[in-house]
Amino acid sequence: MTPRHSLLLRQVRILIGTSWIGCTALAGAATAQRVDAATLLDDDLQTRISP
């Protein structure tokens, strides 16, 4: 394996790692927002129903 080859492999591995972390963070943020929206909606509905 040539030095350039291993460097390329390392860059690809780093790229995959960062994109995986990014996707996980995005999914986590989206889930958190969805939970927040559901909670707000639930609170809103309960406020309207209860006198």
C-alpha positions in Angstrom: 0.0 0.0 0.0 1.4 3.4 -1.0 1.4 6.3 1.4 -0.9 8.2 -0.8 -3.3 5.3 -0.8 -3.4 5.1 3.0 -3.9 8.8 3.2 -6.9 8.6 0.9 -8.3 5.8 2.9 -7.9 7.8 6.1 -9.7 10.8 4.5 -12.6 8.6 3.4 -12.9 7.1 6.9 -12.9 10.6 8.4 -15.5 11.8 5.9 -17.7 8.8 6.7 -17.3 9.3 10.4 -18.1 13.0 10.3 -21.1 12.5 8.0 -22.4 9.8 10.3 -22.0 12.0 13.3 -23.8 14.8 11.4 -26.7 12.5 10.4 -27.0 11.3 14.0 -27.1 14.9 15.3 -29.6 15.9 12.7 -31.8 13.0 13.5 -31.5 13.7 17.2 -32.4 17.4 16.7 -35.4 16.5 14.5 -36.7 14.0 17.0 -36.3 16.6 19.8 -38.2 19.1 17.8 -41.0 16.6 17.0 -41.3 15.8 20.7 -41.4 19.5 21.6 -44.1 20.2 19.0 -46.1 17.2 20.3 -45.8 18.4 23.9 -46.8 22.0 22.9 -49.8 20.7 20.9 -50.8 18.4 23.8 -50.6 21.3 26.3 -52.6 23.5 24.0 -55.3 20.9 23.6 -55.5 20.3 27.3 -55.7 24.0 28.0 -58.6 24.3 25.6 -60.5 21.3 27.0 -60.1 22.1 30.7 -62.1 25.1 32.0 
